[in-house]
Amino acid sequence: MAKNHERKKVIVLEEKLKLLPEKPGVYIMKDESGKVIYVGKAILLRNRVRQYFQNQSNHPIKVRIMVNHVADFEYIVTDTELEALILECNLIKKYRPKYNILLKDDKNYPYIKITIKEQYPRILFTRRVELDGNRYFGPYSSAFAVRETIKLLRQIFPLRSCNRNVETDMGKYRECLYYHIGLCSAPCTGKISKENYKVLADEVIMFLEGKHDWLLKKLKEEMLKASENLEFEKAAKLRNQIFAIDKISEKQKIVSSSSEDQDVISMAKGTDNACIQVFFIRNGKLSGREHYYMKNTNEMRCEDIITSFIKQFYEGNPCVPKEIITDVNMEESNILSEWLSQKAGNKVNITVPQRGKKKELVNMVYQNALEELKNNLNYRTGKGRNEAVLELAELLGMDYLKRIEAYDISNIRGVDNVASMVVFIDGKPHKSSYRKFNIKSIKGQDDYGSIREVLNRRIAHGLEEQKLIDDGLLDKEKAKFNIMPDLILVDGGIGHVNVVKAVLRNFDLSIPVFGMVKDSKHRTRGLISSDGEVNIPMTGKAFHLVANVQEEVHRFAIKFHNIKQSSHIKTQLIDIPGIGHKRAKALLNAFKMIEDIKKADIEQLMKVKGMNKKAAQAVYDYFR
């Protein structure tokens, strides 16, 4: 039967291969279940797709395995190779196919946003770049780097960051804390004119554009003029701004003689993944650097890995430099350059230097990539890593999961809704980080609404704490929610997972989410995500870790719910004439549930320690 099925599959594929056109386009490989497992582009679809099914012994092992899983394929014809490349990028991002080389860090990059379309522009942290007419600067190497830069800029040029409507609120409010600590010029109170505020915003933009020398010259001229006019307070403020900009300029290392924006990319290859290092050079100075990991790279050529990285990295990155420098020759460099030029709106060159300063620069980036790969390998195999967490991370296709947060909702027929959050660090319960939530906005039994409220509160609180820490207004040791998890687990199915993912999208966060599902006997079965259920071997350490997390979050939720319900019942009993705290406690100890107290007759109530006939009669009458 199986042989007949395989024969039919081969016949179907052979017939489809005959129909392939000699045109550019994208091909989509699918497995038996119809799931997309590979996406590729071709100048000639007929030639490229047929190659997969001919002379398979010449293919790398990974390609042979992929072809063995292909049950069907589709193709989309395009007019040009460039259109095929753009479509390929979009489809890889959409399907995340198993056999494509994939960028592990699938995230939105942090930017600084200046809202120049507003009368009183704001300076903001954002991960979403929109075509709204405002100015965006980035990407930066980390969210921390962006917040640090914003904090520094506001100290020099005190722009606002609040969402207050200055035009309508002018004069209605007193100066806020940010004004008193020098991080805002308080335009909402009229402390600064619209014209002077606009000058501040323009200076911030000049600074972010790298025009430090021009800005310094301008500020020095203004300082001299203020001093001549005997405006010593203004002159002192300008002097402090000049000093701060000088210090920042000194910290930035000059690494290129070019005044054009450049990204320098190099790669160090391991056995099962590759580390890509990127240096961001703006106006000849190193403005930041970042490393990324590519998976499914075993037996793949360096040029294929770098090509895949450039496609995936710049597909989601609107800020494309004028030059990309790398140390790998790519067959697709011309079409990549054309695509990037179209995105940037100007010519983008991809260069592979053989000698000189650029060669030295790309060699330095390679050494950084190699060092990062070594450190990552040491960390993955080091003593500080929990074996169960390593096993779970491997099953989920992720890096090490340092912090795992799990959530559960508890109620009885929709009454006394509560939620619990437990935290596991390096695979062990971290009880001081556990948190309890009273559900405020949901009445009745609505687990989805409850988990939505809890995650919104948790994430919002964490981001607010981080902002206060960055602004120097909160001690990091006193923060409770500022550290975001590497993995979120929720006691429930795919519906719960989708609710949590929607909350994360609203906050521009990318955190993996899985539901902890149970079998018919209410025992841990495994994990589920939008991609389906993850098969976790019951004998493995990862399974025991997940079961432990699920049991712990459920226990913590039930314990909190029982405390809350007991408190409510006790309060209800104390309302009865003649029943104080001692008798209420004795009744709860004897009957356990309020329902049993309601059903009890006078004789049963009198048997409780401390009760008499009068008190028993009062309880009996109260519930009737």
KOLRO-337546 format. One line per 2 residues: number of its first residue (from 1); their letters; for each residue x, y, z of C-alpha. Coordinates in nm, 4 decimals, m for minus. Example, Ala and Ser with C-alpha at 12.3 -4.5 7.8 and 13.67 -1.06 7.14 Angstrom:
BEGIN
1 = as = 1.2300 m0.4500 0.7800 | 1.3670 m0.1060 0.7140
***
This chain:
BEGIN
1 = ma = 0.0000 0.0000 0.0000 | 0.2822 0.2373 0.0969
3 = kn = 0.4723 0.1527 m0.2232 | 0.1656 0.2320 m0.4354
5 = he = 0.1292 0.5636 m0.2555 | 0.4945 0.6509 m0.3200
7 = rk = 0.4604 0.5501 m0.6860 | 0.1556 0.7745 m0.7285
9 = kv = 0.3403 1.0634 m0.5631 | 0.6358 1.0234 m0.8010
11 = iv = 0.4038 1.0132 m1.1045 | 0.2251 1.3316 m0.9914
13 = le = 0.5567 1.5132 m0.9342 | 0.6930 1.3997 m1.2721
15 = ek = 0.3833 1.5307 m1.4498 | 0.4093 1.8660 m1.2722
17 = lk = 0.7804 1.8919 m1.3533 | 0.6972 1.8656 m1.7248
19 = ll = 0.4645 2.1662 m1.6984 | 0.7228 2.4012 m1.5419
21 = pe = 0.7753 2.7172 m1.7534 | 1.1087 2.8625 m1.8606
23 = kp = 1.0421 3.1844 m1.6729 | 1.1605 3.3461 m1.3493
25 = gv = 0.9566 3.2864 m1.0361 | 0.9271 3.1314 m0.6918
27 = yi = 0.8736 2.7630 m0.6097 | 0.7099 2.6342 m0.2894
29 = mk = 0.7785 2.2792 m0.1673 | 0.5173 2.1055 0.0519
31 = de = 0.5075 1.7856 0.2576 | 0.2313 1.5229 0.2901
33 = sg = 0.0251 1.7446 0.5239 | 0.0446 2.0413 0.2841
35 = kv = 0.2844 2.2325 0.5088 | 0.5392 2.4546 0.3305
37 = iy = 0.8876 2.3134 0.3963 | 1.0995 2.5124 0.1485
39 = vg = 1.0749 2.8311 m0.0585 | 1.3201 2.9249 m0.3330
41 = ka = 1.3531 3.1537 m0.6350 | 1.4812 3.0827 m0.9830
43 = il = 1.5736 3.2668 m1.3017 | 1.4333 2.9643 m1.4909
45 = lr = 1.1800 2.7659 m1.2901 | 1.1980 2.4611 m1.5209
47 = nr = 1.5729 2.4129 m1.4782 | 1.5979 2.4977 m1.1066
49 = vr = 1.3117 2.2834 m0.9745 | 1.4034 1.9830 m1.1909
51 = qy = 1.7554 1.9857 m1.0441 | 1.6172 1.8824 m0.7051
53 = fq = 1.4799 1.5539 m0.8446 | 1.7763 1.4659 m1.0702
55 = nq = 2.1166 1.3265 m0.9637 | 2.0238 1.3440 m0.5953
57 = sn = 2.3522 1.1801 m0.4955 | 2.5268 1.5086 m0.5814
59 = hp = 2.3095 1.7074 m0.3390 | 2.4079 1.7808 0.0233
61 = ik = 2.2453 1.5503 0.2827 | 2.0088 1.8254 0.3960
63 = vr = 1.8766 1.8764 0.0412 | 1.8317 1.4997 m0.0098
65 = im = 1.6314 1.4765 0.3147 | 1.4169 1.7725 0.2088
67 = vn = 1.3447 1.6229 m0.1360 | 1.2385 1.2938 0.0260
69 = hv = 0.9731 1.4878 0.2208 | 0.8381 1.6759 m0.0829
71 = ad = 0.4890 1.5508 m0.1680 | 0.3889 1.8444 m0.3873
73 = fe = 0.5096 2.1809 m0.5079 | 0.3625 2.5043 m0.6372
75 = yi = 0.5192 2.7865 m0.8338 | 0.4458 3.1532 m0.8986
77 = vt = 0.5707 3.3076 m1.2227 | 0.7130 3.6620 m1.2087
79 = dt = 0.8216 3.9051 m1.4799 | 1.1740 3.9550 m1.3445
81 = el = 1.4259 3.7940 m1.1118 | 1.3954 4.0991 m0.8848
83 = ea = 1.0214 4.0385 m0.8425 | 1.1002 3.6733 m0.7651
85 = li = 1.3505 3.7776 m0.4960 | 1.0993 4.0128 m0.3291
87 = le = 0.8289 3.7440 m0.3351 | 1.0738 3.4839 m0.1978
89 = cn = 1.1598 3.7118 0.0970 | 0.7915 3.7672 0.1766
91 = li = 0.7055 3.3957 0.1607 | 1.0015 3.2914 0.3788
93 = kk = 0.8933 3.5466 0.6376 | 0.5340 3.4202 0.6186
95 = yr = 0.5946 3.0438 0.6321 | 0.9338 3.0132 0.8109
97 = pk = 0.9972 2.6883 0.6151 | 1.1772 2.4071 0.7933
99 = yn = 1.4517 2.3563 0.5322 | 1.5323 2.7198 0.4515
101 = il = 1.8314 2.8856 0.6176 | 1.6534 3.0993 0.8773
103 = lk = 1.7468 3.4034 1.0786 | 1.6892 3.3034 1.4419
105 = dd = 1.6521 3.6609 1.5628 | 1.3143 3.7215 1.3982
107 = kn = 1.2429 4.0486 1.5720 | 1.1576 4.4084 1.5114
109 = yp = 1.4631 4.6286 1.5511 | 1.4662 4.9296 1.7857
111 = yi = 1.4630 5.2847 1.6463 | 1.4482 5.6411 1.7711
113 = ki = 1.1451 5.8307 1.6428 | 1.1157 6.2108 1.6253
115 = ti = 0.7538 6.3127 1.5649 | 0.8277 6.6101 1.3387
117 = ke = 0.4671 6.6112 1.2114 | 0.3579 6.7426 1.5528
119 = qy = 0.3763 7.1085 1.6544 | 0.5861 7.0097 1.9572
121 = pr = 0.7863 6.7024 1.8437 | 0.8465 6.4122 2.0796
123 = il = 1.1449 6.1771 2.1032 | 1.0352 5.8146 2.1342
125 = ft = 1.1529 5.4531 2.1416 | 0.9807 5.2392 1.8768
127 = rr = 1.0099 4.9041 1.7005 | 0.7628 4.9936 1.4262
129 = ve = 0.8635 5.2147 1.1328 | 0.5662 5.3654 0.9506
131 = ld = 0.5282 5.5901 0.6476 | 0.3830 5.8728 0.8582
133 = gn = 0.6167 6.1594 0.7685 | 0.8083 6.1432 1.0985
135 = ry = 1.1843 6.0857 1.1283 | 1.3255 5.7437 1.2259
137 = fg = 1.6866 5.6686 1.3202 | 1.8338 5.3201 1.3512
139 = py = 1.8346 5.0289 1.3728 | 2.0250 5.0293 1.6999
141 = ss = 2.2124 4.7332 1.8438 | 1.9713 4.6868 2.1345
143 = af = 1.6685 4.8326 2.3077 | 1.8984 4.9334 2.5937
145 = av = 2.1191 5.1294 2.3507 | 1.8143 5.3193 2.2205
147 = re = 1.6881 5.4069 2.5685 | 2.0343 5.5157 2.6782
149 = ti = 2.0656 5.7380 2.3695 | 1.7220 5.8935 2.4271
151 = kl = 1.8048 5.9593 2.7919 | 2.1324 6.1251 2.6938
153 = lr = 1.9687 6.3342 2.4205 | 1.6968 6.4556 2.6549
155 = qi = 1.9640 6.5688 2.9007 | 2.1244 6.7789 2.6257
157 = fp = 1.8093 6.8724 2.4324 | 1.5098 6.8366 2.6687
159 = lr = 1.2368 6.7215 2.4299 | 0.9127 6.5802 2.5656
161 = sc = 0.8195 6.2105 2.5407 | 0.4614 6.2225 2.6758
163 = nr = 0.1484 6.1927 2.4583 | m0.0155 6.5078 2.5943
165 = nv = m0.1782 6.7408 2.3409 | 0.0300 7.0520 2.4059
167 = et = m0.1905 7.2807 2.1940 | m0.5081 7.2086 2.3925
169 = dm = m0.3462 7.1480 2.7339 | m0.1266 7.4607 2.7384
171 = gk = m0.1322 7.6126 3.0885 | m0.3712 7.3526 3.2371
173 = yr = m0.1008 7.1534 3.4161 | 0.2010 7.2171 3.6355
175 = ec = 0.5497 7.1043 3.5357 | 0.6007 6.7301 3.5674
177 = ly = 0.8931 6.5483 3.7305 | 1.0838 6.5262 3.3984
179 = yh = 1.1016 6.9068 3.3842 | 1.2458 6.9281 3.7348
181 = ig = 1.5187 6.6705 3.6598 | 1.6079 6.8421 3.3317
183 = lc = 1.4666 6.5851 3.0846 | 1.1848 6.8022 2.9440
185 = sa = 1.1488 7.1733 2.8680 | 0.7765 7.1656 2.9642
187 = pc = 0.6205 7.3184 2.6498 | 0.2755 7.2319 2.7909
189 = tg = 0.3234 7.5003 3.0582 | 0.4594 7.7666 2.8244
191 = ki = 0.8112 7.7450 2.9726 | 0.9531 7.7442 2.6203
193 = sk = 0.8237 7.9087 2.3013 | 0.7216 7.7060 1.9964
195 = en = 1.0120 7.8545 1.7981 | 1.2761 7.7668 2.0593
197 = yk = 1.1293 7.4197 2.1029 | 1.1502 7.3668 1.7259
199 = vl = 1.5210 7.4611 1.7427 | 1.5730 7.1865 2.0063
201 = ad = 1.4038 6.9287 1.7810 | 1.6154 7.0348 1.4800
203 = ev = 1.9334 7.0014 1.6873 | 1.8387 6.6496 1.7966
205 = im = 1.7860 6.5517 1.4333 | 2.1238 6.7009 1.3373
207 = fl = 2.2883 6.5043 1.6158 | 2.1224 6.1765 1.5081
209 = eg = 2.2233 6.2426 1.1475 | 2.5845 6.2512 1.2657
211 = kh = 2.6359 6.6228 1.1954 | 2.8262 6.6712 1.5206
213 = dw = 3.0840 6.9181 1.3828 | 2.8201 7.1382 1.2215
215 = ll = 2.6076 7.1281 1.5377 | 2.9063 7.2118 1.7617
217 = kk = 2.9961 7.5084 1.5419 | 2.6358 7.6349 1.5563
219 = lk = 2.6139 7.5987 1.9362 | 2.9500 7.7719 1.9894
221 = ee = 2.8333 8.0678 1.7803 | 2.5123 8.0872 1.9846
223 = ml = 2.7098 8.0656 2.3114 | 2.9397 8.3495 2.2046
225 = ka = 2.6401 8.5618 2.1031 | 2.4607 8.4918 2.4339
227 = se = 2.7752 8.5846 2.6260 | 2.8104 8.9130 2.4348
229 = nl = 2.4461 8.9930 2.5157 | 2.5174 8.9228 2.8847
231 = ef = 2.2776 8.6225 2.8767 | 2.5059 8.4213 3.1018
233 = ek = 2.2509 8.1582 3.2034 | 2.1796 8.0771 2.8384
235 = aa = 2.5510 8.0763 2.7583 | 2.6191 7.8308 3.0436
237 = kl = 2.3455 7.5971 2.9192 | 2.4946 7.6054 2.5661
239 = rn = 2.8416 7.5410 2.7094 | 2.7119 7.2284 2.8872
241 = qi = 2.5501 7.1051 2.5647 | 2.8780 7.1526 2.3748
243 = fa = 3.0706 6.9660 2.6456 | 2.8236 6.6733 2.6387
245 = id = 2.8364 6.6426 2.2563 | 3.2201 6.6545 2.2639
247 = ki = 3.2249 6.3645 2.5107 | 2.9888 6.1549 2.2957
249 = se = 3.1950 6.2242 1.9823 | 3.5127 6.1092 2.1593
251 = kq = 3.3494 5.7778 2.2584 | 3.2521 5.6905 1.9026
253 = ki = 3.5375 5.5122 1.7286 | 3.6257 5.6365 1.3788
255 = vs = 3.6546 5.3198 1.1695 | 3.6012 5.4450 0.8131
257 = ss = 3.7081 5.7414 0.6035 | 3.3762 5.7316 0.4144
259 = se = 3.1006 5.9731 0.5094 | 2.8348 5.7364 0.3689
261 = dq = 2.6391 5.4899 0.5817 | 2.7894 5.1401 0.5757
263 = dv = 2.7004 4.7992 0.7223 | 2.9930 4.5577 0.7519
265 = is = 2.8904 4.1898 0.7603 | 3.0947 3.8801 0.8321
267 = ma = 3.0239 3.5271 0.9508 | 3.1736 3.2512 1.1669
269 = kg = 3.0325 2.9060 1.0917 | 2.9730 2.6324 1.3487
271 = td = 2.8578 2.2745 1.2930 | 2.4840 2.3394 1.3198
273 = na = 2.4509 2.7180 1.3048 | 2.6322 3.0319 1.1964
275 = ci = 2.6952 3.3587 1.3776 | 2.6613 3.6737 1.1667
277 = qv = 2.8203 3.9907 1.3013 | 2.7097 4.3332 1.1716
279 = ff = 2.8861 4.6636 1.2405 | 2.6711 4.9720 1.1757
281 = ir = 2.8910 5.2606 1.0552 | 2.7364 5.6049 1.0232
283 = ng = 2.9394 5.9036 0.9038 | 3.2606 5.7040 0.9416
285 = kl = 3.1948 5.6198 1.3059 | 3.0873 5.2923 1.4632
287 = sg = 2.7360 5.3643 1.5921 | 2.6580 5.0082 1.7031
289 = re = 2.7031 4.6398 1.6369 | 2.4911 4.3288 1.6694
291 = hy = 2.5213 3.9539 1.6194 | 2.2584 3.7176 1.4782
293 = ym = 2.2347 3.3416 1.4471 | 2.1263 3.1492 1.1377
295 = kn = 1.9914 2.7953 1.1765 | 1.9664 2.5050 0.9273
297 = tn = 2.3186 2.5892 0.8057 | 2.4719 2.2402 0.8234
299 = em = 2.6592 2.1616 0.4973 | 2.5472 2.4942 0.3471
301 = rc = 2.7909 2.7198 0.1596 | 2.8995 3.0476 0.3201
303 = ed = 2.7629 3.2479 0.0259 | 2.4192 3.0841 0.0655
305 = ii = 2.4134 3.1702 0.4369 | 2.5166 3.5347 0.3854
307 = ts = 2.2704 3.5696 0.0956 | 1.9862 3.4352 0.3123
309 = fi = 2.0868 3.6680 0.5962 | 2.0866 3.9790 0.3755
311 = kq = 1.7420 3.8909 0.2359 | 1.5842 3.8299 0.5765
313 = fy = 1.7635 4.1086 0.7646 | 1.6895 4.3898 0.5190
315 = eg = 1.3410 4.2635 0.4265 | 1.2216 4.3777 0.7689
317 = np = 1.4626 4.6701 0.8020 | 1.3668 4.9967 0.6270
319 = cv = 1.7040 5.1631 0.6965 | 1.9363 5.0375 0.4230
321 = pk = 2.2895 5.1886 0.4066 | 2.4518 5.3048 0.0837
323 = ei = 2.7194 5.0342 0.1077 | 2.7251 4.6784 0.2414
325 = it = 3.0757 4.5414 0.2924 | 3.1280 4.1667 0.3310
327 = dv = 3.3994 3.9073 0.2815 | 3.1919 3.6568 0.0802
329 = nm = 3.1387 3.6646 m0.2970 | 2.7730 3.5990 m0.3775
331 = ee = 2.6257 3.4886 m0.7089 | 2.3182 3.7003 m0.6355
333 = sn = 2.5038 4.0181 m0.5372 | 2.3833 4.2136 m0.8430
335 = il = 2.0148 4.1284 m0.7935 | 2.0481 4.1879 m0.4171
337 = se = 2.2017 4.5293 m0.4882 | 1.9139 4.6120 m0.7242
339 = wl = 1.6556 4.5048 m0.4630 | 1.8226 4.7024 m0.1825
341 = sq = 1.8547 5.0091 m0.4058 | 1.4820 4.9912 m0.4747
343 = ka = 1.4113 4.9726 m0.0995 | 1.6489 5.2571 m0.0123
345 = gn = 1.5559 5.4892 m0.3000 | 1.9238 5.5307 m0.3910
347 = kv = 2.2100 5.3174 m0.5225 | 2.3252 5.0500 m0.2759
349 = ni = 2.6594 4.8819 m0.3422 | 2.7662 4.5390 m0.2150
351 = tv = 3.1457 4.5232 m0.2035 | 3.3935 4.2451 m0.1219
353 = pq = 3.7270 4.4223 m0.0558 | 4.0514 4.2381 m0.1249
355 = rg = 4.2910 4.4818 0.0428 | 4.3107 4.8167 0.2191
357 = kk = 4.1091 4.9713 0.5043 | 3.7811 4.8036 0.4101
359 = ke = 3.9491 4.4618 0.4132 | 4.0923 4.5335 0.7586
361 = lv = 3.7469 4.6409 0.8732 | 3.5706 4.3261 0.7530
363 = nm = 3.8467 4.1131 0.9103 | 3.7800 4.2850 1.2441
365 = vy = 3.4081 4.2061 1.2104 | 3.4939 3.8410 1.1347
367 = qn = 3.7058 3.8182 1.4518 | 3.4109 3.9528 1.6522
369 = al = 3.1781 3.6955 1.4925 | 3.4250 3.4163 1.5741
371 = ee = 3.4574 3.5330 1.9343 | 3.0789 3.5476 1.9753
373 = lk = 3.0397 3.1953 1.8323 | 3.3034 3.0606 2.0747
375 = nn = 3.1380 3.2321 2.3713 | 2.7985 3.1012 2.2684
377 = ln = 2.9338 2.7468 2.2366 | 3.0968 2.7686 2.5802
379 = yr = 2.7754 2.8998 2.7331 | 2.5614 2.6314 2.5680
381 = tg = 2.7821 2.3561 2.7115 | 2.8830 2.5282 3.0374
383 = kg = 2.8048 2.4287 3.3953 | 2.5578 2.7121 3.4411
385 = rn = 2.3184 2.5591 3.1907 | 2.0402 2.3302 3.2999
387 = ea = 2.0193 2.0088 3.0930 | 1.6369 2.0033 3.0953
389 = vl = 1.6251 2.3626 2.9692 | 1.8826 2.2836 2.6986
391 = el = 1.6755 1.9835 2.5884 | 1.3527 2.1892 2.5811
393 = ae = 1.5219 2.4722 2.3878 | 1.6504 2.2230 2.1319
395 = ll = 1.3016 2.0723 2.0859 | 1.1508 2.4189 2.0361
397 = gm = 1.4287 2.5317 1.7996 | 1.5479 2.8103 2.0303
399 = dy = 1.8534 2.9238 2.2192 | 1.8877 2.8673 2.5928
401 = lk = 1.5732 2.9671 2.7867 | 1.7165 3.1450 3.0902
403 = ri = 1.3822 3.2753 3.2217 | 1.0538 3.0893 3.1715
405 = ea = 0.7249 3.2449 3.2853 | 0.4028 3.0439 3.3163
407 = yd = 0.0454 3.1661 3.3719 | m0.2780 3.0038 3.4926
409 = is = m0.6304 3.1317 3.5620 | m0.8358 3.0001 3.8539
411 = ni = m1.2036 3.0484 3.9422 | m1.5095 2.8484 4.0473
413 = rg = m1.7930 2.8949 3.7993 | m1.6593 3.2393 3.7139
415 = vd = m1.6412 3.3613 4.0761 | m1.3267 3.5104 4.2346
417 = nv = m1.1184 3.5205 3.9150 | m0.7468 3.5170 3.9927
419 = as = m0.4285 3.4442 3.7987 | m0.0840 3.3215 3.8900
421 = mv = 0.2556 3.3840 3.7349 | 0.5430 3.1525 3.8241
423 = vf = 0.9024 3.1993 3.7130 | 1.1649 2.9340 3.6456
425 = id = 1.5256 3.0501 3.6093 | 1.7753 2.7968 3.4743
427 = gk = 1.5050 2.5320 3.5111 | 1.4452 2.5954 3.8839
429 = ph = 1.1485 2.7707 4.0542 | 1.2371 3.1295 4.1462
431 = ks = 0.9703 3.1854 4.4109 | 1.0611 3.5442 4.4932
433 = sy = 0.9591 3.6303 4.1340 | 0.6151 3.4645 4.1597
435 = rk = 0.3250 3.7075 4.1204 | m0.0508 3.6938 4.1929
437 = fn = m0.3188 3.8889 4.0060 | m0.6769 3.9714 4.0978
439 = ik = m0.8729 3.9890 3.7714 | m1.0344 4.3341 3.7610
441 = si = m1.2010 4.3766 3.4215 | m1.3614 4.0339 3.3720
443 = kg = m1.6830 3.9150 3.5314 | m1.7860 3.5534 3.4958
445 = qd = m1.5881 3.2673 3.3453 | m1.3758 3.4096 3.0618
447 = dy = m1.0271 3.2594 3.0610 | m0.9266 3.4371 2.7387
449 = gs = m1.0306 3.7778 2.8705 | m0.8567 3.7071 3.2020
451 = ir = m0.5259 3.6005 3.0463 | m0.5416 3.9053 2.8152
453 = ev = m0.5798 4.1377 3.1156 | m0.2976 3.9701 3.3101
455 = ln = m0.0457 3.9797 3.0235 | m0.1355 4.3411 2.9410
457 = rr = m0.0765 4.4416 3.3024 | 0.2444 4.2396 3.3348
459 = ia = 0.4040 4.3696 3.0112 | 0.2925 4.7327 3.0608
461 = hg = 0.4247 4.7308 3.4179 | 0.7568 4.5809 3.3024
463 = le = 0.8086 4.8355 3.0240 | 0.7192 5.1226 3.2567
465 = eq = 0.9680 4.9978 3.5169 | 1.2413 4.9714 3.2533
467 = kl = 1.1703 5.3288 3.1414 | 1.1976 5.4510 3.5022
469 = id = 1.5245 5.2581 3.5453 | 1.6636 5.4105 3.2244
471 = dg = 1.5615 5.7573 3.3443 | 1.7308 5.7002 3.6812
473 = ll = 1.4015 5.7153 3.8712 | 1.3924 5.3509 3.9891
475 = dk = 1.6551 5.1262 4.1417 | 1.6963 4.8131 3.9280
477 = ek = 1.6997 4.5960 4.2415 | 1.3526 4.7211 4.3404
479 = ak = 1.1909 4.6481 4.0030 | 0.9565 4.3479 3.9883
481 = fn = 0.8569 4.3108 3.6246 | 1.1315 4.4751 3.4147
483 = im = 1.2997 4.1488 3.3055 | 1.1121 3.9952 3.0110
485 = pd = 1.0946 3.6154 2.9746 | 1.2693 3.4071 2.7096
487 = li = 0.9612 3.1819 2.6930 | 0.5978 3.2174 2.8003
489 = lv = 0.3950 2.9071 2.8895 | 0.0211 2.9264 2.9526
491 = dg = m0.1948 2.6538 3.1051 | m0.4320 2.6024 2.8118
493 = gi = m0.4616 2.5385 2.4401 | m0.4173 2.7230 2.1133
495 = gh = m0.6841 2.9821 2.2038 | m0.4848 3.0922 2.5085
497 = vn = m0.1656 3.1021 2.2991 | m0.3240 3.3264 2.0355
499 = vv = m0.4522 3.5687 2.3021 | m0.1035 3.6037 2.4535
501 = ka = 0.0599 3.6480 2.1100 | m0.1897 3.9240 2.0261
503 = vl = m0.0960 4.1086 2.3483 | 0.2750 4.0783 2.2664
505 = rn = 0.2170 4.2130 1.9144 | 0.0452 4.5197 2.0605
507 = fd = 0.3617 4.5897 2.2618 | 0.5937 4.5147 1.9646
509 = ls = 0.7488 4.2251 2.1576 | 0.8655 3.8962 2.0098
511 = ip = 0.8586 3.6258 2.2810 | 0.7858 3.2572 2.2051
513 = vf = 0.4503 3.1384 2.3484 | 0.3324 2.7801 2.4005
515 = gm = 0.0264 2.6279 2.5655 | 0.0680 2.3447 2.8172
517 = vk = m0.1894 2.0837 2.7145 | m0.3140 1.7881 2.9184
519 = ds = m0.4406 1.4403 2.8310 | m0.7837 1.2935 2.9121
521 = kh = m0.6641 1.2112 3.2645 | m0.5631 1.5742 3.3258
523 = rt = m0.1921 1.4930 3.3111 | 0.0721 1.6887 3.1190
525 = rg = 0.0813 1.5830 2.7536 | 0.3047 1.8420 2.5888
527 = li = 0.3184 2.1891 2.4355 | 0.1189 2.3493 2.1560
529 = ss = 0.1694 2.6597 1.9411 | 0.0186 2.8064 1.6257
531 = dg = 0.2434 2.5642 1.4319 | 0.0864 2.2611 1.6023
533 = ev = 0.1680 2.0336 1.8945 | 0.5298 1.9721 1.9931
535 = ni = 0.6076 1.6085 2.0599 | 0.8104 1.5949 2.3831
537 = pm = 0.9360 1.2449 2.4781 | 0.7883 1.1490 2.8158
539 = tg = 1.1173 0.9950 2.9290 | 1.3168 1.3119 2.8648
541 = ka = 1.4189 1.5844 3.1085 | 1.2353 1.8480 2.9041
543 = fh = 0.9026 1.6705 2.9615 | 0.9577 1.6590 3.3380
545 = lv = 1.0475 2.0304 3.3364 | 0.7247 2.1222 3.1526
547 = an = 0.5183 1.8975 3.3849 | 0.6833 2.0611 3.6869
549 = vq = 0.6093 2.4107 3.5540 | 0.2459 2.3198 3.4798
551 = ee = 0.1935 2.1655 3.8231 | 0.3585 2.4601 3.9986
553 = vh = 0.1611 2.7347 3.8210 | m0.1642 2.5434 3.8806
555 = rf = m0.0807 2.4888 4.2491 | 0.0035 2.8561 4.2975
557 = ai = m0.3180 2.9696 4.1251 | m0.5383 2.7316 4.3301
559 = kf = m0.3690 2.8346 4.6547 | m0.4296 3.2032 4.5821
561 = hn = m0.7893 3.1356 4.4768 | m0.8591 2.9396 4.7959
563 = ik = m0.7147 3.2199 5.0101 | m0.9265 3.4778 4.8302
565 = qs = m1.2420 3.2666 4.8480 | m1.1819 3.1879 5.2146
567 = sh = m1.1415 3.5598 5.2841 | m1.4689 3.6383 5.1055
569 = ik = m1.6554 3.3607 5.2893 | m1.5162 3.4743 5.6238
571 = tq = m1.6266 3.8315 5.5493 | m1.9729 3.7021 5.4570
573 = li = m2.0025 3.5038 5.7812 | m1.8919 3.7975 5.9983
575 = di = m2.1900 3.9943 5.8629 | m2.4208 3.7532 6.0534
577 = pg = m2.5267 3.8824 6.4001 | m2.3475 3.6916 6.6764
579 = ig = m2.0714 3.5552 6.4475 | m1.7255 3.6950 6.5022
581 = hk = m1.3839 3.5998 6.3630 | m1.3415 3.2954 6.5897
583 = ra = m1.6833 3.1436 6.5104 | m1.6392 3.2195 6.1363
585 = ka = m1.3048 3.0403 6.1397 | m1.4514 2.7448 6.3305
587 = ll = m1.7385 2.7143 6.0790 | m1.4952 2.7173 5.7848
589 = na = m1.2753 2.4540 5.9501 | m1.5745 2.2326 6.0120
591 = fk = m1.7603 2.2640 5.6796 | m1.4773 2.3719 5.4409
593 = mi = m1.7200 2.5137 5.1807 | m1.9768 2.7943 5.2122
595 = ed = m2.2272 2.5763 5.0224 | m2.2118 2.3160 5.3026
597 = ik = m2.2666 2.5849 5.5677 | m2.5741 2.7067 5.3773
599 = ka = m2.7182 2.3528 5.3639 | m2.6512 2.2697 5.7324
601 = di = m2.9423 2.2480 5.9803 | m2.9414 2.4021 6.3305
603 = eq = m2.8229 2.0829 6.5042 | m2.5242 2.0465 6.2677
605 = lm = m2.4315 2.4121 6.3189 | m2.4543 2.3770 6.7005
607 = kv = m2.1950 2.0937 6.6948 | m1.9270 2.3358 6.5747
609 = kg = m1.6872 2.4442 6.8501 | m1.7890 2.7806 6.9997
611 = mn = m2.1412 2.7766 6.8551 | m2.4627 2.7854 7.0631
613 = kk = m2.8298 2.7579 6.9702 | m2.8761 3.1332 6.9266
615 = aa = m2.5715 3.1659 6.6956 | m2.6721 2.8550 6.4998
617 = qa = m3.0247 2.9934 6.4549 | m2.8767 3.3247 6.3285
619 = vy = m2.6630 3.1454 6.0662 | m2.9537 2.9236 5.9606
621 = dy = m3.1896 3.2221 5.9232 | m2.9295 3.4345 5.7422
623 = fr = m2.8930 3.1913 5.4529 | m3.2687 3.1433 5.4239
***
